Amino acid sequence: MKIPFLNHLQTSEPLPYLEGHTPEHIAIIMDGNGRWARNRGMPRVAGHKEGVSVVFKIVKAAAKSGVKVLTLYTFSTENWKRPKSEINYILRLPKEFLHVYLPDLISNNVRIKVIGDMNELPASTHETLQYAMDRTRDNDGLQLNIALNYGSRNEILNAMKAMVKDLNNTKLSMDELDALDERQLSKYLYTADIQDPDLLIRTGGEKRLSNFLLWQLAYTEFWFTDVLWPDFSENEFLDALEEYRQRKRRYGGL
């Protein structure tokens, strides 16, 4: 079902059809860059480059739709297994993206946050991302989370290690450990200050989580599409929002 409000994407006005029904936090697995390039007889990196421009379009669409948090799966801890040339290219893309789009993101009141282990990133990538986070720190519009060198199992493992460290340093008592609940554990995750996603979108036709936000997606609504990420448009994004607003979330109840 198509939504007849695409003209609003050219303005700063919210999308009235979705007002009051928009998920507050959307997570996206941006899949299909390599296949998009291969289908055109191009190198895989061409798909990654094309996908960058789509990111900005979807950030704008999310902001205009009233989304408060957008989390994009950009580079996983498993992606280090790819050819070195492809890894190097992908890890240069955040710098290229922010060089072009950071002024617009700032003017649109977007706040940037990175979730994942930044310590293993190239120095130039790390510095660029830190600069973007610093420049947008006080913005209170859409929060754009860039999941870079992120793996959910690693995140949970690191959370447990941090808890043990706090226990050894007496920052956490045995009584507190015995009373540990989901809310307390969540404070040790990268997303400690972010609500869990309401909607997960995955492009590219695959139907798996790929080690993405395993803890946080426990009660998230999923929406899958065969559209490859470089071809993903505002239209598909709004289709996902329209289907979401027709679902009833029960959280295990009736």
Number of C-alpha atoms within 10 A of each C-alpha: 10 11 13 10 13 14 8 15 18 10 11 13 12 16 21 13 13 17 10 11 16 22 20 19 23 23 25 21 23 22 24 25 23 19 18 24 19 15 11 11 10 13 15 18 18 18 22 23 18 16 23 17 14 18 18 16 14 19 22 22 24 28 24 20 26 22 20 20 25 22 23 20 22 20 20 19 16 12 15 13 9 10 9 10 9 16 15 14 14 17 19 15 17 20 19 15 15 16 12 12 13 19 13 13 22 18 10 16 18 24 22 26 20 22 19 23 17 18 9 9 14 12 11 13 17 18 14 17 20 16 14 22 17 13 15 21 16 13 17 12 18 24 23 24 21 20 25 20 22 25 24 21 15 14 23 19 13 15 18 15 13 14 18 15 13 13 15 11 10 10 11 14 13 10 8 12 14 8 9 11 10 8 9 13 15 19 14 18 23 20 18 13 10 15 13 21 22 21 23 21 19 25 23 21 13 14 13 10 14 14 16 20 25 14 16 17 17 12 15 17 18 17 17 17 17 14 17 21 26 26 16 21 17 18 17 18 14 24 15 20 22 18 12 20 14 9 9 9 14 8 9 6 5 6
